[in-house]
Amino acid sequence: MQKYKLNDANMVPCIGLGTVHLNDTAAREIVCAAIKLGYRLFDTASRYGNEEDVGYGMQDAGIDRKDLFVTSKVRGIDHGFAPTMRAFEATLERLRTDYLDLYLIHWPLPQLDLYVETWRALVQLRQDGLVKSIGVSNFLPHHIDRLFQETGVLPSVNQIQLDPHRPRPAICRYNSDHGILTQSWGPIGQGRPTSCLFDPVISQIADKHYKTAAQVILRWHLQRGLLPIPKTGRNDRLLENISVFDFELDDIDLEMISEIDQGDSGTDDPDTYFEE
């Protein structure tokens, strides 16, 4: 598994497994199966309601904790310094681990105006050695600017919705200019017939390389220096999604994909979206 180096010098696998909408035994079984296939990065969140099952899946696989990269996120109802510290303790308990590799603020929620205080809690957790790296999710540049202006600390990661129909070059460029790794959620689209997974351009490139559309899309993320975390509950898709290191997209492929940019900035506006 190839890795990226974060701005805090920690290393992170270049592809992982997202677990949103995977609950109960589904999350436990798919995480265990993923580890056996070679996955090492697992992305969960308090809001997903599956931290406990993700933890059981890691435990079932029988691999050393130090060989895994585990991410979780603080949810909206836990914004603020003290609530975040309490929420983090609960996350560790549910995952049955004594540290996280990466902890994110799930959404900025400017309506609450608490994301800076929440960020101060993450900074403290990193200083205490309970989190190796800290970051944000669904943050726009002006949210990150404020974090830095008020704390002097930049995120290591910004996780955003991103796929070939919504490549979001401006925010990717901002992240890169500030040494922040862009992590892609929903990296192969949302599964609807109009998503990039069913785009004829992607299908044409997939046929050319004898790969699936999903593999072409994930390879596109990797060649742009992005970290995709595709979610699946199927074992065959687990193998498909990680089998992307034996081919490369050429300049013509990349140019063709650039032309299907629909200028979509994402499903929800981080300035107005509210998460409980």
Secondary structure by P-SEA (a helix, b strand, c coil): cbbbbccccbbbbcbbbbbccccaaaaaaaaaaaaaacccbbbbccccccaaaaaaaaaaaccccccbbbbbbbccccccaaaaaaaaaaaaaaaccccccbbbccccccccccaaaaaaaaaaaaaaccccccccccccaaaaaaaaacccccccbbbccccccccaaaaaaaaaaacbbbbbcccccccccccccccaaaaaaaaaacccaaaaaaaaaaaaccccccccccaaaaaaaaccccccccaaaaaaaaaacccccccccccccccc
